[in-house]
Amino acid sequence: MASELIKHTTDATFEVDVLQAAKPVLVDYWAEWCGPCKMIAPILDEVATGYEGRLQIAKMNVDENRDIPAKFGI
């Protein structure tokens, strides 16, 4: 399943999950209340499957993790 290929990252794990990753990482900053975020989720599942082994997708909930999004102006 594609959702198993998507890593959920946090402020505490972002450094290792994203910045120190061995392959490129696409980060999806999302929130429960965000309609467009929900619309793109199935597309990210397809990308995760299509690029398995070549690209890591990470998701970060911006309501639960505020430091990293603020650092990058999100």
N, C-alpha and C positions, 0 to 999 in steps of 0.2 A: 504494500500500500504506500502511496506517495507521501502521506502524512508522516510515516515513519522515517522518511528521508529528510524531513524538515526539523531542524534543531531549534528549540526554544531557548533563547539567550536572555540574560538579565544584566543589570548594571554590574553585578559581581562577576559574571562569567564572560562578559563581552570581550575582554582582552584576549583570553584563550580561545574562545569560540570563533572570533572574527579576526582580530588583528594578528594573531599568531597561527591562523589556519594554514594548512599546507596547500590548499587550493583556493581559488577565488570564492568569495562569499557575497551573495546577494542578501541584503538585510531588508526585511519587511517590517517597518514600524507600524503598528496597528493599535486599534482600540475597539472594545466591544460595541460602542455606540456608532462607529464609523461605517456607514453604508458602503462606500467605495472599497474599504478594506475587506468587507465580506464578499464583495463582487470579484475581487482579484484572487481570493483564496483558491478557487478551483484551478485558476491559471497557474498559480505557483505550484500546485500539486503536479500539473502536467510538466512544468519546467523541471521540477525536482526529479521526475521520472526520466524525462528526456535527456537530462544532463547528469544523470547519476554517475558518480566517480570523477566528474570533471568540474562540478560546481556544487557548492554547499549553499543551501538556503537556510537562513536564520530568521526567526520571527521574534520581535520584541514588543511586548505590551507596554505602550507609553504611559498608561495610567498607573501601572505597577512599577515601572522603572523610569524615573524622571531624569537621572543624572546624565546618562549617555545621550538621550535625545536632546537635552539642553546643550550639551557640549557641541553637538553637531548642528544645532539650530533647527531642530525638528519640532 
